[in-house]
């Protein structure tokens, strides 16, 4: 087998923490967002869009904790 190159794999860019709360009735606290981020990292997700920190103090705190 040849060595894996950048073109040999799929890069995963996850927006769950930013777009997931756009669904009606969904609101995640800092701890829940941190848990999701930890699990995404454990799964090997390449990029995790942590949120939109300017939106609120809670989002700022969550993005800061995840970063």
C-alpha positions in Angstrom: 0.0 0.0 0.0 1.2 3.5 -0.7 1.5 6.2 1.9 -1.7 8.2 2.5 -1.6 11.7 1.0 -3.9 14.7 1.5 -6.0 13.6 -1.5 -6.5 10.1 -0.2 -8.7 11.1 2.7 -11.9 13.0 3.5 -11.4 16.1 5.7 -14.3 16.5 8.2 -15.4 20.1 9.0 -18.2 20.0 11.6 -20.6 22.9 12.4 -22.8 21.2 14.9 -21.9 23.6 17.7 -22.7 26.6 15.5 -25.6 25.4 13.4 -27.1 22.8 15.7 -28.7 25.5 17.9 -30.5 26.9 14.9 -33.0 24.1 15.2 -36.2 25.1 17.1 -36.2 24.1 20.7 -32.4 23.4 20.8 -30.3 25.3 23.4 -27.0 23.9 24.6 -25.2 25.1 27.7 -21.4 25.5 27.9 -21.0 22.0 29.4 -23.0 20.4 26.7 -21.1 22.2 24.0 -17.8 21.2 25.6 -18.9 17.5 25.8 -19.9 17.5 22.1 -16.6 19.1 21.1 -14.6 16.5 23.1 -16.5 13.7 21.5 -16.0 15.2 18.0 -12.3 15.5 18.7 -12.2 11.9 20.0 -13.8 10.8 16.8 -11.0 12.5 14.8 -13.0 15.4 13.3 -10.5 17.6 11.6 -12.2 21.0 12.1 -14.8 21.9 14.8 -16.5 25.2 14.3 -17.1 26.0 18.0 -19.8 28.6 17.6 -20.3 32.3 17.1 -18.7 34.1 20.1 -20.1 37.5 19.4 -23.7 36.2 19.6 -23.8 36.1 23.4 -21.8 35.8 26.5 -22.7 32.1 26.7 -21.4 31.5 23.2 -18.2 33.5 24.0 -17.6 31.3 27.1 -18.3 28.1 25.2 -16.0 29.0 22.3 -13.3 30.0 24.8 -13.6 26.7 26.7 -13.5 24.7 23.5 -10.5 26.5 22.1 
